């Protein structure tokens, strides 16, 4: 039910598109992340893990999962709330924030990270490009593509992310 209007970004874990819900039910701008064509089985499993991680998180400082699925040709995707704002470093520079204001802006980011940690999820890719600040001034954390889920219910390690494995994003 979504119409893609452009590409927002491309990284090691997928391509993110700007889109709108366009099926006549209602209109909403969203971001759609699609597993890239160059992916293999391991990347597809990481992508599915990212969907599960996002589905488990409900915090105002974390971009929300809206929908997910698989295209008719078998490509997994998920739909997230669209965060219309620049990365946190750009936002602070544009507003010439002093140190006190920058620290205050980081408090809700730290709260979002702590929330994820309480849910046994480690983001592992915290950087300005993954923290956007919309017009309301409340930063949103996104891109859990290389997150580590520390345990499944029952305390079993997921085993998806091995120590020493490096995943890189393109900036």
C-alpha positions in Angstrom: 0.0 0.0 0.0 3.0 2.3 -0.2 4.3 4.5 -3.0 8.0 5.1 -3.1 8.9 8.8 -3.7 12.7 8.7 -3.5 15.8 7.1 -1.9 16.8 8.3 1.6 20.0 6.3 2.0 21.9 3.1 1.3 24.1 1.2 3.7 25.5 -2.2 4.5 22.2 -3.5 5.7 19.8 -2.2 3.0 18.3 0.6 1.0 16.0 3.1 2.7 13.3 4.8 0.6 11.0 7.8 1.3 7.4 6.7 0.7 3.8 7.5 1.4 0.9 5.2 2.3 -1.1 5.5 -0.8 -4.0 2.9 -0.8 -6.8 5.3 -0.1 -7.2 4.3 3.6 -5.1 7.2 4.9 -1.9 9.1 3.9 1.3 8.9 5.9 4.9 9.6 5.1 7.2 6.7 6.0 10.7 5.3 5.5 10.9 1.8 4.0 14.0 -0.3 4.4 14.5 -3.1 1.9 17.0 -5.9 2.0 19.5 -5.2 -0.8 19.8 -7.2 -3.9 23.5 -8.0 -3.0 22.5 -9.8 0.2 23.0 -13.4 1.1 21.5 -15.7 3.7 23.5 -14.2 6.6 22.4 -10.6 5.7 18.8 -11.8 5.4 18.9 -13.2 8.9 20.4 -9.9 10.2 17.7 -8.0 8.4 15.0 -10.2 10.0 16.6 -9.7 13.4 16.5 -5.9 12.9 12.7 -6.2 12.3 12.2 -8.2 15.4 14.3 -5.8 17.5 12.3 -2.8 16.2 9.0 -4.6 16.9 10.1 -5.1 20.5 10.9 -1.4 21.1 8.4 1.2 22.0 10.1 4.4 23.1 9.5 8.1 22.0 13.3 8.4 21.3 13.4 5.4 18.9 11.9 5.6 15.4 8.9 3.2 15.4 8.3 0.2 13.3 5.0 0.7 11.4 4.7 -2.4 9.2 6.8 -5.2 7.7 6.5 -7.9 5.1 7.9 -9.5 2.1 7.5 -8.4 -1.5 5.8 -10.7 -4.0 9.3 -11.7 -5.3 10.4 -12.7 -1.7 12.4 -9.6 -0.6 11.9 -8.7 3.1 11.2 -5.1 4.0 10.0 -3.0 6.9 8.3 0.3 7.2 9.3 2.9 9.9 8.0 6.2 11.0 9.6 9.0 8.9 11.8 11.2 10.9 12.1 14.6 9.1 15.2 16.2 10.5 18.9 16.4 10.1 21.5 14.3 12.0 22.1 15.6 15.6 25.5 17.1 14.9 24.1 19.2 12.0 21.1 20.2 14.1 23.4 21.4 17.0 25.7 23.3 14.6 22.9 25.0 12.8 21.5 26.3 16.1 24.9 27.1 17.5 24.1 25.2 20.7 26.4 25.7 23.7 27.8 22.7 25.6 24.9 22.8 28.2 22.3 22.6 25.4 24.1 19.9 23.6 24.3 17.8 26.8 20.6 18.4 27.3 19.9 17.2 23.8 21.8 14.0 24.5 19.8 13.2 27.6 16.8 11.7 25.6 19.2 9.9 23.3 20.8 8.3 26.4 17.3 7.4 27.7 16.5 5.7 24.4 19.8 3.7 24.5 19.1 2.8 28.2 15.6 1.6 27.2 17.1 -0.6 24.5 19.6 -2.0 27.0 16.9 -2.8 29.5 15.3 -4.9 26.7 18.7 -6.6 26.2 19.4 -4.8 22.9 22.8 -3.1 22.1 22.6 -0.7 19.2 26.3 -0.9 18.2 26.2 1.8 15.6 25.6 5.0 17.6 26.7 7.9 15.5 25.3 11.3 14.5 23.8 9.9 11.2 21.7 7.5 13.2 20.3 10.2 15.5 17.9 12.5 13.7 16.3 15.6 15.2 13.0 16.7 13.8 11.4 20.2 14.2 10.0 19.3 17.6 13.6 19.0 18.9 13.2 15.5 20.3 15.9 13.3 18.8 15.1 9.9 17.4 17.5 6.9 17.3 17.3 4.7 14.2 19.1 2.0 12.3 19.4 -1.1 14.5 20.9 -3.0 11.5 23.9 -4.3 13.4 22.3 -4.4 16.9 23.0 -7.2 19.2 20.1 -9.0 20.8 21.8 -10.3 24.0 19.2 -12.9 24.8 16.1 -14.5 23.5 13.2 -15.1 25.9 14.5 -17.8 28.2 18.0 -16.4 28.3 19.5 -18.1 25.2 22.0 -16.0 23.2 20.8 -15.4 19.6 24.2 -16.3 18.2 23.6 -14.1 15.1 26.4 -11.7 15.9 29.7 -13.3 16.6 32.6 -11.6 18.4 35.1 -10.3 16.0 32.7 -10.0 13.1 32.7 -6.5 11.6 29.7 -5.0 9.7 30.2 -1.6 8.2 27.8 1.1 7.1 28.4 3.5 4.3 28.4 7.2 5.2 
